[in-house]
Each structure stands twice: as structure tokens, then as C-alpha cells.
């Protein structure tokens, strides 16, 4: 499970960087995901990411922290599944209406989370 978790960490970093550099482009993608089928696909993806992180935790450098992060992402995925398109649209519209610093903040958190996941699942280099 370390390799899928590493890919998730790298993906989070890439999404975070894209969001910091071009937040409105990522927001446009978010608006395109506002259909029931796509929203459920996003929910399934989040649930899957959470499970991968939970399963990768025992062999990581920070098992408890990785379990907590995985559980948090899993719960967000379950909440997304029950949210509904209308509520998701209201939340995304509200987020889009905030200032540029507030819009970029979650992307900075994604960079930090991705960096942590990448660090946690990579093996330490042994010095001889």
C-alpha cells in the first residue's frame, strides 16, 4: 500500500500547486463536477484515498497521523456522497466568492498534506 499512498501524496502536492497558481481554473473544474454522477465519483475517490492511507499507515513513519488523515478524508468522502449537488454548489459558490487568500488556503493545506504523506510512506535512507 506504500506505492499507492505515495502516488496520492504526489497527486495532492500537484493539485495544491495548481490551486495556488491557478485557483480559478481548479474552481472551474469543481463546477464541472457538480452533477450527481460526478459528485458520487468524487465521493468514491475520497473514500478510496482515505482507505489507502489507513491501510498504508502501519508501515509508515507516522502511523497514527496517517491513520487520522486517512480517516478524515474517508469521512469527508462519505459526507460528500450524502451532500447533494445543490448543497455542493452553494458551498463552492460561497468559497469562490471569498478573497484570493481564502481561496488558496485549502490548496496550501493540500501541499502540506501531500508532503506529509510522501514523507511518511518513503523509507528512510540508511547511512553506513
Secondary structure, DSSP 8 states (H G I E B T S, - for coil): -HHHHHHHHHHHHHHHHHHHH-HHHHHHHHHHT-SHHHHHHHHHHHHHHHHHHHHHGGGSSSHHHHHHHHHHHHHHHHHHHHH-HHHHHHHHHHHHHS-HHHHHHHHHHHHHHHHHHHHHHS------
